[in-house]
Amino acid sequence: MSDLTSSHAGESSISALAPLEAILFDVDGTLCDSDPMHYHAFREMLLEIGYNNSVPITEEDFIEKIAGKNSEDIAKTLFPDWDREKAMKFIDDKEARFRKLASKQLEAIDGLYKLRKWIEDRGLKRAAVTNAPRPNAELMISTLGLSDFFQHVVIGSECERAKPFPDPYLKALNLLNASPEHSLVFDDSASGIKAGVAAGMTVVGVMTRNPEKSLKDAGASLLIKDYNDPKLWKALEDLERAEATLKKADV
């Protein structure tokens, strides 16, 4: 399928959401480009303990083994021979180091506040749904000035199963009292996109850091560079036209 054809198909699937009820966002890599800070924290702390014979992990290692995954899975992947308590202590310490970096360096993905205004102007329901620990999620959301924007923040580890299972997104839909057929997800990782698709929703893949192919293969209906991407705004215009047509039909 050509890029043009796949883009058109994505725009069509988004217009089929009319009337749109809710928009759900992942946090890391979707609201902000936080992966470089996570990568830096992991690389330095793993070097400190002599991980991998003191050879620094690469960005490719980070994307393959860490990005988008929940803390339990990361701990098992990095430290299969460690007991759970020791592995999770390392992960907790790493998250504390990340928060120090994020509090000083965090910036929103381009166009995020433009999309925020579009959502607020239409009175849509909204939630943040993330595998990040709650202290991380709340710090990022607060630093970005979005604490009053999100009506709910759903944490993967507080659900029965985290992403890539659909549980966090299903919990958010339940809290918002929104239907999957009329809700849109923005996520930047393959595991997050799989979770949104498994929950029955249309997912826009944000190409912040993860490979385009992995996002497509996970089931993203549309891929965008950031929230200024013309493809996104063309899809939202088509959605608005579909909603206007429905209103006329109801009159």
C-alpha positions in Angstrom: 0.0 0.0 0.0 1.4 3.4 -0.9 1.9 6.2 1.6 -0.8 8.2 -0.2 -3.3 5.3 -0.1 -2.5 4.4 3.6 -2.9 8.1 4.6 -6.2 8.4 2.8 -7.4 5.2 4.5 -6.4 6.6 7.9 -8.2 9.9 7.3 -11.3 7.9 6.3 -11.2 5.8 9.5 -11.0 8.9 11.6 -14.0 10.5 9.9 -15.9 7.3 10.7 -15.6 8.2 14.4 -18.3 10.9 14.0 -19.7 12.0 16.4 -16.4 12.0 18.3 -16.8 11.7 22.1 -13.3 11.4 23.6 -9.6 11.6 22.9 -7.1 9.6 24.8 -3.3 10.3 24.9 -0.4 8.2 26.0 2.2 10.4 27.9 5.8 9.5 27.2 6.7 10.2 23.6 3.2 11.3 22.8 2.7 14.5 24.9 6.5 15.1 25.2 9.7 13.7 23.7 10.8 12.1 27.0 12.7 9.1 25.5 16.1 10.8 25.4 15.9 11.4 29.1 14.8 7.8 29.8 17.6 6.6 27.6 20.2 8.8 29.4 19.0 7.6 32.8 19.1 3.9 31.9 22.4 4.2 30.1 24.2 5.9 33.0 22.7 3.7 35.7 23.4 0.5 33.8 27.0 1.6 33.3 27.3 2.2 37.0 26.5 -1.4 37.8 28.7 -2.8 35.0 25.7 -4.1 33.0 26.6 -5.8 29.7 30.3 -5.9 30.6 30.2 -2.1 31.0 29.3 -1.6 27.3 26.7 1.3 27.1 23.3 0.3 25.8 22.5 1.8 22.4 19.4 3.7 21.4 18.4 0.6 19.4 18.7 -1.5 22.6 16.5 1.1 24.3 13.8 1.0 21.6 13.8 -2.8 21.5 13.9 -3.6 25.2 12.6 -0.6 27.1 10.6 2.0 25.2 6.8 1.8 25.7 7.0 -1.2 28.0 5.8 -1.4 31.6 8.3 -1.5 34.6 7.7 -5.1 35.4 8.5 -6.2 31.8 11.5 -3.9 31.6 12.9 -5.4 34.9 12.4 -9.0 33.6 14.1 -8.2 30.3 17.1 -6.4 31.7 17.6 -8.5 34.8 16.3 -12.1 34.2 18.5 -13.5 36.9 17.7 -10.9 39.6 14.9 -11.3 42.2 12.0 -9.1 41.6 12.6 -6.8 44.6 16.2 -6.0 43.5 15.2 -5.4 39.9 12.2 -3.2 40.8 14.4 -1.2 43.2 16.7 -0.4 40.2 13.8 0.6 38.1 12.4 2.9 40.8 15.8 4.5 41.3 16.0 5.1 37.5 12.6 6.7 37.5 13.7 9.1 40.2 16.7 10.1 38.1 14.4 10.6 35.1 12.1 12.9 37.1 15.1 15.1 37.9 16.0 15.4 34.3 12.4 15.8 33.1 11.6 18.6 35.6 14.2 20.8 33.8 14.2 19.6 30.2 10.7 18.5 29.2 9.0 20.1 26.2 5.7 19.5 24.5 5.5 17.8 21.1 5.1 20.4 18.4 1.4 21.4 17.9 0.2 19.8 21.1 -1.4 23.0 22.5 -3.0 23.7 19.1 -4.7 20.3 19.3 -5.5 20.9 23.0 -7.5 24.0 22.0 -9.3 22.1 19.2 -10.3 19.5 21.8 -11.4 22.0 24.4 -13.4 24.1 21.9 -15.5 21.0 21.1 -15.9 19.9 24.7 -14.5 16.5 24.1 -13.8 14.1 27.0 -10.1 13.3 27.5 -7.8 11.1 29.5 -4.1 10.3 29.7 -3.3 6.5 29.6 0.2 5.4 30.2 2.5 2.7 31.4 4.6 5.3 33.2 4.6 5.2 37.0 2.1 7.7 38.4 4.8 10.1 39.8 6.3 10.3 36.3 3.0 10.8 34.6 1.8 13.5 37.0 5.1 15.3 36.8 5.1 15.3 33.0 1.4 16.4 32.8 2.0 19.1 35.3 5.2 20.4 33.7 3.4 20.6 30.4 0.6 22.6 32.0 -2.0 19.9 31.3 -3.2 19.0 34.8 -6.5 20.8 34.3 -6.9 19.4 30.8 -7.1 15.7 31.6 -10.2 14.5 33.3 -8.5 11.2 34.2 -5.0 9.7 34.3 -4.9 5.9 34.0 -1.7 4.1 34.9 -1.0 0.7 33.4 0.4 -0.8 36.6 -2.8 0.1 38.4 -4.9 -2.0 36.0 -5.1 -5.8 35.9 -2.8 -5.8 32.9 -0.7 -2.9 31.4 -0.3 -2.1 27.7 0.0 -3.9 25.3 -3.2 -5.3 26.8 -6.3 -3.2 26.3 -7.1 -2.9 30.0 -5.8 0.7 30.6 -7.6 2.1 27.6 -10.8 0.2 28.5 -10.6 1.6 32.0 -10.3 5.1 30.6 -13.3 4.6 28.4 -15.3 3.4 31.4 -14.2 6.4 33.5 -15.1 8.8 30.7 -18.3 7.0 29.8 -17.3 7.0 26.2 -17.6 4.3 23.5 -14.6 2.9 21.6 -16.4 3.5 18.3 -16.4 7.2 18.9 -13.0 7.7 20.7 -9.6 8.4 19.3 -6.2 7.5 20.7 -2.8 9.1 20.2 0.2 6.8 21.1 3.8 6.6 20.0 4.8 3.0 20.8 3.9 -0.3 19.3 2.7 -1.7 22.6 0.4 1.3 23.2 -1.0 1.2 19.7 -1.7 -2.5 20.1 -3.5 -1.7 23.3 -5.7 0.9 21.7 -6.5 -1.3 18.8 -7.3 -4.2 21.1 -9.7 -1.9 23.0 -11.6 -1.3 19.7 -10.4 2.2 19.1 -8.8 4.0 16.1 -5.2 4.9 16.9 -3.0 7.7 15.5 0.6 6.8 15.7 2.9 9.7 16.7 6.4 9.1 15.1 8.4 10.7 17.9 11.2 8.0 18.2 9.9 4.6 17.4 10.3 3.0 13.9 7.5 3.8 11.4 7.1 0.2 10.4 6.6 -1.0 14.0 3.8 1.6 14.4 2.1 0.5 11.2 2.4 -3.2 12.0 0.9 -2.5 15.5 -2.3 -1.2 13.7 -2.1 2.6 13.6 -4.7 4.0 11.3 -2.7 7.2 10.6 0.9 8.1 11.3 1.9 11.7 12.0 5.2 13.5 12.6 3.7 15.8 15.3 0.5 17.6 16.0 1.2 20.2 13.3 1.2 17.4 10.7 -1.2 18.4 7.8 -2.4 14.8 7.6 -3.8 15.1 11.1 -5.6 18.4 10.4 -7.0 17.1 7.1 -8.4 14.0 9.0 -9.9 16.3 11.7 -11.5 18.5 9.0 -13.0 15.4 7.4 -14.3 14.3 10.8 -15.9 17.7 11.3 -17.7 17.5 7.9 -18.9 14.0 8.8 -20.3 15.3 12.1 -22.0 18.2 10.3 -23.6 15.8 7.9 -24.9 13.7 10.8 -26.4 16.8 12.5 -28.2 17.8 9.3 -29.6 14.3 9.0 -31.0 14.5 12.5 -32.8 17.8 11.9 
